[in-house]
Amino acid sequence: MPLPVHLILRVAACLSAVTLAAGCSSSDAQAREALSDYQTATAANDLISARKALLKLVHAKDDVPDYWVELGKLQVSMGSYNDAYYAFTRAYELDRSNVDILHAVTELALRSGDITLAQSHARELEVISPGDPWVKLTNGWAAFTESHFDQAMAAADSILANSPFDPAGTVLKARALLSLNRQDEAMDLLNKQMQAQPMDMSSRQLLAKIYVQQNNWGKAVDVAKPLIRANPVDQESALLLIEAALRSGNIAVARQASLRVLAPNAEPTTISSVLDLWANYWPSTQRIQDARALASKAAGRDQRLAYAAFLSRAGSPADAIAISAPAAGLPVSAQNAEANAVLADAWSRSGNTEAAKSRFDAVIAFDPGNATALRGRAELELRTGKAAAAIMDAQKLTTVLPNSSRDRLLLARCYSAVGNKAWSDRTLWSAFQAIPADENIYAALQLTRKGNSEATRDLQEEFDRQRNAKIFRGFL
C-alpha cells in the first residue's frame, strides 16, 4: 500500500528545515540518506525497506515527532501494532497538543486490549478535545471488559446515531452482541456494514474471525481476501487468509497469498509463520517446489535458512543441505551457528547420524541455547533410542522457546518414550495452559482422556473458551 505522497513531502520538508537550522552534521547526513532510502522504497511500494529506512531516520533524528508519526503509520499498515504504539507514544511525548497522535495511541491501546492504558489516554483526550467520540468509545469498551454488555451497546448506539456506519462503533456493537449470544444479529450488522462500507477493515476482520470461530473456512476466505488486497503486508490478516484457504482446500488462494507475503526480503519470523501453516495444513509436494524456488530468491542468509529448515522438516533434507552447507563451517561462530544447526538437522534426517550428532554437539558447545540444534539433537536422540538424553535437550529447548507448541509436544514424546506417562501428561497440561488454543496440544491431550467422557467434555469447553479469547483478542 503506497504511502500518501503529501506525507512523504512533509517529512522531507521537516528534514530540510532541521538541516538548515542545525547546519551539516553526521546525524543530518544519516537522516538525509535514510529519507532518500524511504522515498525510493515507497516509490517501489516496498514497505519492508521503507520501515528500515524510517527506523534509520528516527535513530538519526529522534526528536522530530513527524518522523515517529510516519513510522507509526507504517507499522500500523503492516499489522505491527505494538511497534506502532511505541512510535506514536514517542511522537506524543514530543508533541502533546496533537489530537491526531493522541487518537492513535488511544486506538492502539484498545487494539492491544489494554483498557487501562486506553482510558488514561482518553482522559487526556477529553482535556484537549472535549466531546471527542474516542472518549465515548473507550468508555464503551471499559463497560465491555466489565461484562456490562448492554452499556457497551448503548455507547455504540450513541456513536452510530451520529455516524451510522462508524467502523469503531460498529465493531463495539458487534462484539457486545456476540457476548450477549446474539451472534446472528452481530453477523447481520457486520454484513450490512460490508455492503455500506466495503473498505471498513476492522469490521471485515471481525466478520472473518467469526467465520473462523465457526470453522467456516470457505466464508472466512471470502471475507479475508479484500483485507490482503487493501493491505498486502498486514501479517495477521495474511496468516488468517492462508490458513483459511488451506483448510478449505482452496490451494490456489493460499499459494497466492503466501507468495505475496514471502517476498525476498521478508522477515525470517514471517517466513517461518507461513511455513508452519504449510507444514500443518498443506501435505502436497508443491510446497517443496515452492519453498525451493523461494529460497533461491531470498535476499539473505537468515531467510534462506528458514526455508532450509522447513524443507528438511517437510521431507527434502537434500535441499536443506544444499542451501545451508555454503553458510556452515567449522569452527562454529556467531555468524554460522544457525547454518550449522540447520545442516546438522538435514544430515540427521538423511541418515548421516554420526556427522549430525558431531555438528549438533559443536553448535551447542558454542551456543547452549541454540533452539534448532537442541531440537534436532533431541529428535535424533529419540530416533536412536537415547530418550533420557533427549529429555535433557527437550527440557532446555522449552526454556529457550516456552511458547513453542512443537517443542512442548517433543518433550511429552520424550517422556512417553521412557514410559513416564505421568510426566508426559503433566507436560501436555502445562503446555495447554501456557499456549492457549493450540490445536496440536489439544489433540494430544484429548488422547490422554480417551474413554472419559466427562474429562473430554471439560477439556473441550476449556479449549473453546481459549480459542474464543484468542480469536477475539483486543478490541478493534
N, C-alpha and C positions, 0 to 999 in steps of 0.2 A: 504494500500500500504506500504510494508516494506521499511524502510529507508536503503540506501546502507550501508553495514557493514563498509566500509572503513571510512565513515564519523563518525560513532559511535566510531571507534577506534581512530580517530583523536581527538575527544572530550575527550576521556579517556586519551590519551597521554598528551593533553594540561592540563587537571586537575592534572595529576601526576606531570608534570613539575612545575605547580604553587604550589602544595603541598610541593614538595621537596625544592623549593626556599624559601617558606614562613614559613615552619615549620607547626606544627599542630596548628589549631585554630578552633573556633566554626564554622566559615564560611567554612573552609576546610571540616570539618566533615559533615556539611549540604550539601555541594557540592558533596561529595563522596556518601552520601545517595541518593541524587537526581539523580546522574549518575547511580547508581545501579538500581533505580526505572525505569529510562529511558531505560536502556538496557533490563530489564525484560519486559517492555511494548512493545518495538519494536520487541523483540523476539516473543511476543504473537500477534503481529500485532494490538495492542491496541493503536491507535493513540490518543484517548482522554486521556488515562493515560500518554502516552508519552508527550503530551503537558503540562499536570500538572507537570510532573517531570522536564521538561525544564524550566517552569516558576519558579519552586523552585531553579533550578540551576542558572538562571540569577539573581535571588534575592540574592542568596548566593555569587555569583561572577559576579557582573555586569560590570566589566571592561575587560572581555575577549571576543573579537569580535567573535571568533568561536562559542561560546555558543549562541550568538544572531543570528548568521547566521543559525545555526541548528533550532532555534525556528522559524525564519522567513520562512525557507523552509517548516517546518511542518505546519505553519499557511497557507501558500500558498496551500499546498496539501489538506487542509481542507476547502479551499474556504474563509478563513478569511483574506481578502486582507488588510483591514485597520490595523488589528493587525500585519500582516506580514510587512506592510510598517513601522510601528513603530520599529519592531525588526531590520529590515535591516538598518533603519536610525540610530539606536543606534550603530549597528556594523560599519557603515560608519564613525560615529563620532570618533570611536576608531581606525579605520584603513582607512585613506583617500587615500591610494595609491592602494587600492584593486579594480581593474577594475570590477571583477565579482559582488562585492557588489554594485557598482555604477550602473551596468547594472540592478540589481534587483530593486533598488529604482526608477530608471527611468521607468522600466516596470510597477511597481506597481502604480506609479503616473499616467501613461497612463490608466491602468486598472480602476482606480478610476475616470477618466475623468478630472483630474486636469492638464490641458495642461501647465499652467504657471509653476507649480512645475516641470513637466517633462522637460520643456525647460531649467529651471535652472540647473537641473541635467545633461542635455545633454551638456550644455556649459562646465560644469566641466569635463564631459567625453571627450569632444573634446580636452581638455588640456592634460589629462593624457593618452589618447588613440586616437591620430589623425586618422581621416578616419574611425572611428568606425561606423558600419551600424546603430546603435541605434540613432546616431545623425541625420542621414538622415531620419530614421523612425519618429523620434519626429518632425522634420520639416514637414514631410508629414502630420502628424496629426494636426499640427498647421494650415496648409493650409486647412485641412478638417474643423476645427472649425470655420474658417473664410468663409466657404462655397465656397472655391476655390477648387472644387472637381476635376477639370482637373489637377491642380497642385498636389493634393494629389495622383491622379492616376499615374502621371508621376514619383513621388517619389517612389511609389510602384513598377512601372515597372522597375525603375533603380535598386531596390533591387533584384527583381525577375530575372533581366538579369544576375546577377552574381550567384544567387541561385534560380533556377526556382520554387522550392517548399518551399521557406522560409515561415514558418507559419505566422509571423508578417506581412510580405509583402503581403501575400495572403489576410489576413483579412483587411488590409488597402485598397487594391484594391477593394475587395468585398463591403466594406462599401461605397467607393466612387461611385461604380456602382449603389448601391442601392439608394444613394442620387441623382443620375442623372436619376432616374426612369428607370434604366436598370436592373430590377430585374431578368429577365431570364438569362442574362449574368452573374450576380453575383452568381446565383444558379448553373449555369453550371461550373463556376470557382471553386466553393466550392466542387461540386460533383467530379470534376476531382482531386481536392486536396485529397479528401477522398480515391479515388482509388489509388493515388500515395503514400499518407502518412496517412494511416488509423488511426494512433495514434496522429495526429495533433488535439489536443483537442480544441484549440482556433477556428479553422475553423469549427470543428464539432459543437461547442456551437453556433456559429453564424448561421449555417445552421438550427439547431434546432429552434433557435429563429425566423428565417424567417417563418418556418412552423407554429410556434405559432401565429405569426402575421397574417397568412393566416387562422387561426383556423383549420389547417390541423393536427389534434391531432394524428392521426394514424402515419403519417410520422414523426412527432416530436418524438413519442415513438421510432420508428426505429432508428433515428439518435442519440437519447439521451441515449439509453441503453448502448452502449460502454463507454460513459462518466462515468457511475457509475461502470462498471466493472474495468475501469482503475483507478478510484479513489473513492472508496466506501464512503468516508467521505466528499466529496465535497457537501455541503448542497445546494448550488444554483442549481447545476445540478440534485441533487436528488429530490428537490421540483419540478423542471421543469418536470422531468420524471413522478413523482407521479401524478401531475395534468394532464399531457397529457394522461397518461394511464387511469385515472378515467374518463376523459371527452371523451375519445374514446371508453369507455366501456371495456377496457382491464383490468379487475379487478385483474386477476392473476399477471400481471406485476406490477400493483400498489401495491398490497399487498406485493409482494416480495421486491420491492424497499423500501416500508415503513418499513417492518420488519428489513431490513438491517440497516436503519437509526436509528430505535428505539431500540438501544442497551440498556441494563440495566442501564448503566451509562451515557446515552445521556443527554445533557444539557436540562433543563426544557423548555427553549425557543425553542429549536429544536423540542422537543416533541409537543409543542403547535402549531408550524408551520405546522407539518404534520397533526395533529388532526384537524386543521382548514380546511385543504383540505378535510379530511374525512367528516367533517360537511357540507361542501358546495357541494361536488360532489359525495358522496357515501351514498345513503339512506339505503343500505342493513343492516339488523340486524347483519351481520357478523362483522361489525365494533364494535359492542358492545362486542361480544365474544372476538375479538382480543384485544380490549382495556383492558378488564377484565384480560385476560391472561398476557398481557404486564405489567399491574400494579402489578400483583403478583410476577413478576420477577425483578421489578425496584429496583435499588440499594439504593435509598434513599427516604426520606420523600417528598422532593420537586418534584421528578419525579412521585411518587405515586399520589400526589395531582394534578398534571397536568392531569393525566388520570382520576382521580375522577371528576374534573371539567368538562371534556369532557363527561363522562358517564352521569352526571346529565343533561347536556345540550342536550345530544342525546337521552334522554328518559329512562334512567335507574338510577334514583336517589337512589334506594335502594343499588345499587353497590357503588355509591358515598358515601353514609352514612357508609357502611361497611369499606371502605378504609380510610375515613377521620376521623371517630369518635375516633379511638385509639390515634390519634395525637392531637385531640382537647380537650379542657378542660377549666375550669374557675379557677382562673381569667385569662383573656386574657393577653398574654405576647408576646414579640417579637418572641419567638420560636413557639408559637401555633396560632398566629393571622390568618395566611392564612388557616390553617386547620379548624379553627372555621368558617371562611368565607365560605369555600367550604361546610362544614357541614350545615351551615345555608341555603345556596342556595339549597342543596339537600332536606332539610326539607321543604323549600318553595315550591319546585316543587312536593313534595309528598303530599301537602295539610296541612302540620303542620305549618300553617302560624303564629300562636302566638309564638311558640318556635323559628321560623326562625327570626321573627322581633326582638325578645328579643336578640338573639345572634348577629344579624347584628348590633343592637344598641351598644352592648358591644364591638364589634370589632372596630366600627367607633369611639366610645368614646376613645379607646386606640390609634387607628391609623386612623385619619381622611382622610388619603389618600389611604386607602386600596381599590384598584380598584375592587377586587372581591366582597367585601362587599357593596360598593357603587352601583355597577351594580346590584347585587342581590336584594338589598333593593329597588332600583328604579323599577326593574321589578315586585317585589312583590307589591309595592305601585300602580303601573299601573294596575295590575290584580285586585286589591281590590278597585279600584275607587278613589284612592288618587293621582290623576295626578299632582296636584300642588306640592305636596311633592316629587313626582317622578322627576319633572323638576329640583328641587333644587339638588337632588342627581346626576342626569344625567349631570347637568352643572358642578358640582365638578368633576365628572368622566372624562369628556372631557378635563378638565385642567390637570388631572393626566396622562391621555393617549390621547394626542392630535392627534396621528396618528392611532387611532383605529377606523376603519370604522364602526365596530359593535356598538361602543358606540355613535358615531355621529348619527347613524340611530336610536338608542334608544332615544336620546334627541329629534330628529324630531318626533318620535312617541308620546313622552310625550306632545309636543306642539299640535299635532293633537288631542290628547285626550281631551284637554281643549278647542278645537275649534279655536286655534290660527294658522290658515293656513299660515299667512304671516311669522311668526317666524319659522314654520316648513320648509317652502320653503327656507327661509334665511339660516337655519341650513344646509339644504342639499346642497345649493350652496356653502356655506363656506367650507363644507366638500369636495366637488368636487374639489375646488381649493387647499385645504390643503393636500389632499390624492389623488394624480393624478392616473387615470386609474383604479380606484376601480370599479369593475363591479356591486357590490350591490348598491353603491351610485348612479352610472349612471342609473341603472334600476329604482331606486326610483325617480330620477329627471325626467326621461322620462315620468313617470305617471303624473307629475305636468304640463307637456307640451302637454298632450294628446289633439288632435284636432287642435294644432297649428303647421302646417307642417313646417313653416319657423324656428320656435324656435326649433323644433325637429331636423331639419337638422343641424342647427348651433351647437346644443348640440352634435350630432353625430360626426361632424367634429372636435370639440374640444376634444372629448373623443378619437377619432382615433389619434389625434396629441399626446395626453398624453400617450396613450398606446405605440405608436412607440418610444417615448422618453424613456419610462420605459424599454421596451424590449431591446433597443439598447443603454442603458446607459453605459458609459465608452467607451473605445476604443478597447482594446484587448480582 
